[in-house]
Amino acid sequence: MSKLHITLVKSGIGYARDQRKTLKSLGFHRLHQTVTHTDCASIRGMINKVKHLVKVEEQADEAG
């Protein structure tokens, strides 16, 4: 499975409560923090909800 590196680039202040809760459930605590999650439908859905606040980079899983 591939990994997603998600970086918070804009604050959730001033946005709807559900968007702020989505950022919290993704694991963000501060601005410019990067979290890593496996690429799955639930994570993609959360990213889609806050796509204007985050930057996403995909990392292909290296099989050895």
Secondary structure, 3 states (H helix, E strand, C coil): CCEEEEEECCCCCCCCHHHHHHHHHHCCCCCCCEEEEECCHHHHHHHHHCCCCEEEEEECCCCC
